[in-house]
């Protein structure tokens, strides 16, 4: 049982690696389960995951080809800052 827990539970370092890996490639089933279990009990990694997703979405919007550069309103900037503070 202890060996199984060691396989399923990740360190925060490994969890953040999987969060970033997920942005560029598909995680294996085991990796997805490990990450889900870790972020369910680790609020810091859960916050990191949310912030990483927000940053990725913003970058995707900014770097769309054939689109004028995005200018953020002060309202949108405040909204992003509030999301990052969560």
C-alpha positions as CSV (number, residue, x, y, z in Angstrom):
1,X,0.0,0.0,0.0
2,X,2.8,2.4,0.9
3,X,4.4,1.8,-2.5
4,X,1.1,2.6,-4.3
5,X,0.8,5.9,-2.3
6,X,4.4,6.8,-3.3
7,X,3.5,6.2,-7.0
8,X,0.3,8.2,-6.8
9,X,1.4,11.2,-4.6
10,X,3.7,13.7,-6.2
11,X,6.1,16.3,-4.9
12,X,5.2,19.9,-5.6
13,X,8.2,20.1,-8.0
14,X,6.9,17.2,-10.0
15,X,3.3,18.5,-10.0
16,X,4.5,21.9,-11.4
17,X,6.5,20.0,-14.1
18,X,3.3,18.2,-15.1
19,X,1.3,21.4,-15.1
20,X,3.7,22.9,-17.6
21,X,4.1,19.7,-19.5
22,X,0.3,19.6,-20.1
23,X,0.6,22.9,-21.9
24,X,2.8,21.3,-24.6
25,X,1.8,17.7,-24.7
26,X,-0.8,15.3,-23.5
27,X,-0.3,13.7,-20.1
28,X,-0.5,10.0,-19.6
29,X,-3.4,8.6,-17.6
30,X,-1.2,8.0,-14.6
31,X,0.2,11.5,-14.8
32,X,-3.3,13.0,-15.0
33,X,-4.4,11.1,-11.9
34,X,-1.3,12.0,-10.0
35,X,-1.7,15.7,-10.8
36,X,-5.4,15.7,-9.9
37,X,-4.7,14.0,-6.6
38,X,-1.9,16.4,-5.8
39,X,-3.8,19.6,-6.7
40,X,-6.8,18.3,-4.7
41,X,-4.7,18.5,-1.5
42,X,-2.1,21.2,-2.3
43,X,-3.6,24.6,-2.5
44,X,-0.3,26.2,-3.7
45,X,-0.1,23.9,-6.7
46,X,-3.7,24.3,-7.4
47,X,-3.2,28.1,-7.4
48,X,-0.1,27.7,-9.6
49,X,-2.2,25.6,-12.0
50,X,-4.9,28.2,-12.3
51,X,-2.4,31.0,-12.8
52,X,-0.6,29.0,-15.4
53,X,-3.8,28.5,-17.4
54,X,-4.7,32.2,-17.2
55,X,-1.2,33.2,-18.5
56,X,-1.4,30.6,-21.3
57,X,-4.8,31.9,-22.4
58,X,-3.6,35.5,-22.4
59,X,-0.5,34.7,-24.4
60,X,-2.6,32.7,-26.9
61,X,-4.9,35.8,-27.4
62,X,-1.9,38.1,-27.8
63,X,-0.1,36.0,-30.3
64,X,-2.8,35.2,-32.7
65,X,-1.6,35.8,-36.3
66,X,-3.4,38.3,-38.5
67,X,-4.9,40.1,-35.5
68,X,-4.2,43.5,-34.2
69,X,-2.3,43.6,-30.9
70,X,-4.6,43.4,-28.0
71,X,-4.8,46.5,-25.8
72,X,-6.1,45.7,-22.4
73,X,-8.5,48.1,-20.7
74,X,-7.8,49.0,-17.1
75,X,-10.9,47.0,-16.2
76,X,-9.4,43.9,-17.9
77,X,-6.1,44.4,-16.2
78,X,-7.8,44.6,-12.8
79,X,-9.7,41.4,-13.6
80,X,-6.5,39.6,-14.5
81,X,-4.7,40.7,-11.4
82,X,-7.7,39.5,-9.3
83,X,-7.5,36.1,-10.9
84,X,-3.8,35.9,-10.3
85,X,-4.2,36.8,-6.6
86,X,-6.7,33.9,-6.0
